[in-house]
Each structure stands twice: as structure tokens, then as C-alpha cells.
Amino acid sequence: MAVEHAPGMEVAAVDRFDYFWSQHGDWVEEPNQRRGGESGVQRLPGADGRVLYAKRQIGHLYRNWLHPFGRPTVLREQDALKGLDRLQVGVPRLVFCGAQRDSQGQWRALLVTEALDGFVEIDHWYAAGERERHGEALHERLLQALATTLARMHLGRWQHGCLYSKHVFVRVTGEGEAAKVDIALLDFEKSRQRLSAKRAAAHDMKQLRRHSSWSATDWDKLYYFYRAAFGSAIKGL
């Protein structure tokens, strides 16, 4: 069994998997069938008023040359969350991750993270009229913050693997020139470290361009900031 947990949790280490597996809440992502199993996400009440999100999986595996017989995808996501946190890329805080086989040999796996306090999906931020409310100067700073975050991830050779705008979250605190912009990224089931930063960057940035609603002008600004932070252009963009 593989386990990661937050320090100070009141449940004994050997019981944490069973503890979290027994917790249930509202589905925010209904279980879907894929990768030979199922995976879904529930919202759980945590200690001290925290909100937690639990990704619950049964037989939901990925395979590569290191794991030809399959490994739960939450373990790959755990690797990414820990690696990106070390790079100071905004990601959800890891509370618990564990995987074990049941009596029939089938994998059960959990990934529990804290909610991103105050963050909102970037497309929802736009839809709520926040760009207009805060003005174009702040929106330009938002694009720069996003570009810097993505470049930091890619310079660490991490590839998100499924980078859509719905996986980009933003938090704006304060008003005017004093406003602070934070960026966070979600959903690292398909992430992996590439042999080179440019390979990671090319895959993700081309994918983000296809799966976002930015205008050509906004994308040009984002890519301008990205090139400056990454240190070179990406072929094909």
C-alpha cells in the first residue's frame, strides 16, 4: 500500500485509508468508467471547517514501462502534486493519498486534497464579469501570472498532460494596483516528467491553445509572457 498524509492527522497511519474510504459526500464529478475501472470526485467536510475533495477510484490504472501491470492514476497525480509544490507551482494541498488491493486483487485508490480557498475556474471568472470589473491592467497581470506558472512547471520538465482552461484556477484579492493575482492548476492524472522542458512545454501549450476561449490578442499576450518566462519560443505556436 502506498500512503501520503498530512502531519498531525488524528487517525492512526494504518487506519487512514479505511477512514477516508468510509467518508462520503456530494459528487462533484460522478464516477465514470475508463482505464479499466471507475473514478469520481466527492466533496467532504474536513476538520476545522476545511473543505476536502476525495478522488475515489476502483481499478483505474495507467501503464508504462515501469508499471506494465498497471498502477492507480492517483499515485501518478500524487507524484506531480509533490513535485510541483517543490517548484512553487500553485496546486491543491495534499492531505492523503493511498492505494491498496482488495481480497480479489483489485486496486482501490484515494487522493484527498484541500479545496483551493478563494480560487475559481478561470472561465467562470471571465463569465462573472471579473475582467471588466478589475480592468485590463489587472487582466494583463493575470495572463503574466499564468504564463509564469506554466513556465515554472515546464522548466521542471513536468507535463500536465491534459491542460484545458477548466484546469486553470485564479484568485484575485484586493483592488486596483494593490490587487494580488494567484494561479493554481488542477487534475494531474495524466502528468509526467519529460526528458526535456521543451517537450513538456510543446505538448501542454498547444493543447491549452486548442482548449481555451482566449481571443487571438489575449493568446498572443499570454504567449509573449510565456516566452519571456520560459526563455525560448515553442515551435508550432
C-alpha positions in Angstrom: 0.0 0.0 0.0 1.3 3.5 -0.8 0.3 6.3 1.6 0.9 10.0 1.9 -0.7 12.1 4.6 -0.7 15.5 6.3 1.2 15.7 9.6 -0.9 15.9 12.7 -3.9 13.9 11.4 -5.7 12.3 14.3 -6.3 9.0 12.6 -3.6 6.3 13.0 -1.5 5.9 9.9 -2.6 2.2 9.4 -6.2 3.3 9.5 -6.2 6.3 7.3 -7.1 4.6 4.1 -10.1 2.9 5.6 -11.0 6.2 7.4 -11.1 8.2 4.2 -12.6 5.4 2.1 -15.5 5.3 4.5 -16.2 9.1 4.2 -18.8 10.1 1.7 -20.1 13.5 0.4 -21.7 15.0 -2.6 -20.3 14.0 -6.0 -18.7 16.9 -7.9 -17.6 14.5 -10.6 -19.8 11.5 -11.0 -17.9 8.2 -11.3 -17.0 7.5 -14.9 -15.9 4.3 -16.5 -12.4 4.4 -18.1 -9.0 2.9 -17.9 -10.5 -0.5 -17.0 -12.2 0.9 -13.9 -14.0 3.9 -12.4 -13.1 7.2 -11.0 -15.1 10.1 -9.4 -14.6 13.0 -7.0 -16.6 13.8 -3.9 -16.6 16.9 -1.6 -16.0 16.1 2.0 -16.2 18.1 5.2 -12.8 18.3 6.8 -11.5 19.3 10.2 -11.6 22.9 11.3 -14.1 23.8 8.7 -11.9 22.8 5.8 -13.4 21.5 2.6 -11.7 18.4 1.1 -12.0 16.8 -2.3 -11.6 13.0 -2.5 -10.9 11.3 -5.8 -12.1 7.7 -5.4 -11.0 5.0 -7.8 -11.5 1.3 -8.4 -9.3 -0.4 -10.9 -8.5 2.9 -12.5 -4.9 2.3 -13.8 -2.2 3.6 -16.1 0.6 1.5 -17.6 4.1 2.3 -18.7 7.4 0.5 -18.9 7.9 0.9 -15.1 4.5 -0.4 -14.3 3.5 -2.8 -17.1 0.7 -4.4 -15.0 -0.8 -1.1 -14.0 -0.6 1.5 -11.2 -3.5 3.6 -9.9 -3.5 7.0 -11.5 -3.9 8.9 -8.2 -0.3 7.8 -7.4 0.9 9.5 -10.5 -1.1 12.5 -9.5 0.5 12.5 -6.1 3.9 12.5 -7.6 3.0 15.5 -9.6 1.5 17.4 -6.7 4.6 16.9 -4.6 7.0 17.7 -7.4 5.1 20.9 -8.5 4.8 22.1 -4.9 8.6 21.9 -4.6 8.8 24.1 -7.7 6.3 26.6 -6.1 3.7 25.9 -8.7 0.2 26.5 -7.2 -1.6 23.2 -6.7 -4.0 21.8 -4.2 -2.5 20.8 -0.8 -2.2 17.1 -0.5 -3.9 15.6 2.6 -3.8 11.9 1.9 -3.0 9.5 -0.9 -3.3 5.7 -0.7 -3.8 2.7 -2.8 -4.4 -1.0 -1.8 -5.7 -4.2 -3.3 -8.9 -5.8 -2.1 -9.3 -9.5 -1.4 -9.9 -10.1 -5.2 -6.7 -8.3 -6.1 -8.4 -5.2 -7.5 -6.9 -1.8 -6.8 -8.8 0.8 -4.7 -7.2 4.2 -4.5 -7.8 7.6 -2.9 -6.4 11.1 -3.4 -7.6 13.7 -0.8 -6.7 17.3 -1.2 -7.8 20.6 0.4 -10.1 22.9 -1.5 -8.4 25.9 -3.2 -9.7 28.6 -0.9 -10.9 31.6 -2.8 -10.0 30.3 -6.3 -12.4 30.0 -9.2 -12.1 28.3 -12.6 -10.7 30.9 -15.0 -13.6 30.5 -17.4 -16.1 31.2 -14.6 -14.0 34.2 -13.6 -14.5 35.6 -17.1 -18.2 34.7 -17.2 -18.8 36.5 -13.9 -17.6 39.7 -15.4 -14.4 39.9 -13.3 -12.2 41.0 -16.2 -14.4 44.0 -16.8 -14.7 44.8 -13.1 -11.0 44.7 -12.4 -9.9 46.3 -15.7 -7.4 45.4 -18.4 -4.3 46.2 -16.4 -5.1 43.5 -13.9 -6.1 41.1 -16.7 -2.7 41.6 -18.2 -1.1 40.8 -14.8 -3.3 37.7 -14.7 -2.0 36.5 -18.0 1.5 37.1 -16.9 1.0 35.2 -13.7 -0.5 32.3 -15.6 2.4 32.3 -18.1 5.0 32.3 -15.3 3.2 29.4 -13.5 3.2 27.3 -16.7 6.8 28.1 -17.5 7.9 27.2 -14.0 6.1 23.8 -14.4 7.6 23.1 -17.8 11.1 24.2 -16.8 10.9 21.5 -14.1 10.1 19.1 -17.0 6.6 18.5 -15.8 3.9 18.0 -18.4 0.4 18.4 -17.2 -0.9 16.1 -20.0 -4.5 17.4 -20.2 -4.1 21.2 -20.0 -7.5 22.7 -20.7 -8.7 26.1 -19.4 -11.0 24.3 -17.0 -7.9 23.1 -15.1 -6.7 26.7 -14.6 -7.9 28.5 -11.4 -7.4 32.1 -10.4 -7.8 34.1 -7.2 -7.8 37.9 -7.1 -7.5 39.6 -3.7 -7.7 43.3 -3.2 -8.5 46.1 -5.7 -6.7 48.3 -8.1 -2.9 48.4 -8.3 -2.7 46.6 -4.9 -4.7 43.6 -6.1 -2.9 40.3 -5.9 -3.3 37.6 -8.5 -2.7 33.9 -7.7 -2.9 31.0 -10.2 -3.4 27.3 -9.4 -3.6 24.2 -11.6 -5.7 21.1 -11.1 -6.1 17.5 -12.3 -2.7 15.8 -12.8 -3.8 12.2 -13.6 -2.0 12.3 -17.0 1.0 14.2 -15.8 4.6 13.0 -16.1 8.1 14.4 -16.3 9.5 14.6 -19.8 13.2 14.2 -20.8 13.3 17.9 -21.7 11.4 21.0 -20.7 10.7 21.9 -24.4 8.8 18.6 -24.9 6.6 19.2 -21.8 6.0 22.8 -22.9 5.2 22.0 -26.5 2.6 19.4 -25.6 0.8 21.5 -23.0 0.9 24.9 -24.7 -0.5 23.5 -27.9 -3.2 21.7 -26.0 -4.1 24.8 -24.0 -4.4 26.8 -27.1 -6.8 24.3 -28.6 -8.9 24.0 -25.5 -9.4 27.6 -24.4 -11.5 30.5 -25.4 -9.0 33.3 -25.4 -9.1 35.7 -28.4 -6.1 35.8 -30.7 -5.0 39.0 -29.0 -5.2 37.5 -25.5 -3.4 34.4 -26.6 -0.6 36.5 -28.1 -0.2 38.3 -24.8 -0.1 35.1 -22.8 2.4 33.5 -25.2 4.6 36.7 -25.1 4.8 36.4 -21.3 5.3 32.7 -21.5 8.3 33.0 -23.9 9.9 35.6 -21.6 9.5 33.3 -18.5 10.4 30.0 -20.3 13.4 31.6 -22.1 12.6 30.4 -25.7 9.8 30.1 -28.2 7.9 26.9 -28.7 7.9 25.5 -32.3 4.4 25.4 -33.8 2.9 28.2 -31.7 
